[in-house]
C-alpha cells in the first residue's frame, strides 16, 4: 500500500494509470454513456456550477469528515456504487472492492450482474454491504436472489428502477463491443414490468432496509416514502440510461424537500472530488455513491487502488471542510453554496483538468 500511496498522490494519476492499463473497448465501457452523453456532461456541469461561500475566523482544529448511514458510522460519507461487469477492470472484481471498502470504513454496493457471486463477495469484506438487483425474472426469481443476499449477510437490499430499457451506449455499439452481461427479450420483459405493486410485496417480506436506485424527481421520492422505502437513491445511472436528463445534484434539492427526513438519501452521478462530496452533503444527501472513480482505482491498482481513491477523497474533504470554516459534516447546509458559472467545459473527465479529453487515449 505504501508503494501505491507514493505512486498516486492525486486522483489524476490514478485515472491516467487506469487508461494506460485498460484496452480501448473496456475504457470506453467505463467512461461511456448513452447516446449524446449529455446527461453525463450535465452531471459535471451541475457540480461545477455550484460555488462555495466559506466562513472565516473559526477554529477548525478538529475537522472530521466521518458520518453515519442507517445507524452505522462511516469514515467518510462515500460508498462504491454498484457497477455491472466490474470484473472487466480486475478479474477479482467486486470481492476486492468489498475488502477495500470494509477495511477503509465505508459501505459498498454489489451489483447483481457483477462477479464473483454474492456469497463470495459477502465473505470478502468486513464492512457494511448492500446488494443491488436488476429484475430479470418473475417474483419468485427476485425473491430467490434477495433471499440469497439476506442469507449471505448483506445489510440492505436495493432495486435499480431506471433500466426499463437498456440504453444505446454508442461508444460500445460503434466498436461492436458487448460491454454488459447478456440480456434477452425475457429479461427485458421483467425489467419493464417493475412497479410499486411488486415493491410492496418485497416490503412485506423483507425486514432489511430497502432502497430504490434511480429516483430523479420529487414526485417519485414522495411515492417511495409512502411505500416504505428506507433509502432514496438519487441517480441517473451516471448518464448511462436516459440521455438529456438533469445532473444528479440539480435533482437533489427537490428530493430532499420531498422526503423531509423520512428516508436516507444517497446521490451519485459525476462525483469525482472531495469538493463534490461536500456539496452533496451541504444540499442534504446522507451519502454519495462513486462509480467510475473507484473503477479507475480498481483498474489502476486493484484493491489498493480502490483504497487510495478513498484516501484521496478523504484528504480533499478534510481540506475543503476546514477552508469552509466547519469541523463536521453536520454543520453544513445550503448557505455554504451558491450558483456560479462553470469555468470548464463539462466532460466525464473534466474534474481532472490535467488530463486532456481530446487526447485519443481518452
NORSULTA-V138865 format. One record per residue. PSI is psi in whole degrees, -180 to 180 (none if undefined). Layout:
psi
PSI
PSI
//
This chain:
psi
-35
-37
-40
-41
-40
-39
-39
99
-2
166
-30
-44
-32
-43
-46
-44
-39
-42
-40
-24
-32
145
168
-39
-45
-37
-46
-33
-40
-46
-14
170
-169
138
-109
-5
25
-42
-41
-44
-37
-30
-48
-40
-42
-42
-43
-13
13
126
153
152
87
149
148
179
42
142
113
42
-4
42
132
123
25
163
-168
152
123
40
1
133
139
143
-42
155
56
142
136
123
163
129
121
149
32
-21
-10
-19
-27
131
-28
-12
-131
-23
-40
-38
-43
-42
-48
-47
-43
-43
-35
-37
32
148
164
159
138
129
143
-13
35
156
154
-170
155
-33
-39
-40
-41
-33
-12
-21
150
-6
-171
135
137
146
127
133
133
129
112
24
-177
-175
-38
-41
-45
-49
-33
-45
-48
-36
-40
-42
-42
-47
-32
-13
17
151
-6
159
139
133
133
130
15
29
41
-29
146
131
168
101
98
-20
-41
-43
-42
-29
4
38
123
90
-36
169
152
137
143
170
-33
-44
-49
-37
-44
-39
-37
-23
-3
129
-179
-33
-40
-41
-41
-37
-40
-38
-37
-31
-41
136
-17
157
134
139
148
123
126
14
134
10
155
-37
-46
-32
-43
-43
-41
-45
-42
-29
6
21
133
-31
122
119
101
120
146
25
32
24
12
0
-91
122
155
32
173
157
144
-41
-19
-32
-30
-48
-38
-33
-44
-44
-37
-38
-37
41
5
-6
158
156
126
148
141
172
86
5
117
-13
161
-36
-34
-43
-46
-40
-43
-42
-40
-30
3
0
149
-26
162
132
138
138
-82
-36
-47
-20
-40
-45
-43
-43
-37
-40
29
-140
-47
-29
-40
-45
-42
-36
-46
-40
-44
-39
-43
-45
-45
-40
-44
-45
-41
-47
-46
-42
-21
-15
26
153
-28
154
-33
-4
-15
151
174
-16
-15
2
155
158
145
154
138
149
-1
154
123
141
159
-25
13
-11
-7
81
-14
0
128
111
-16
-18
130
-8
-17
none
//
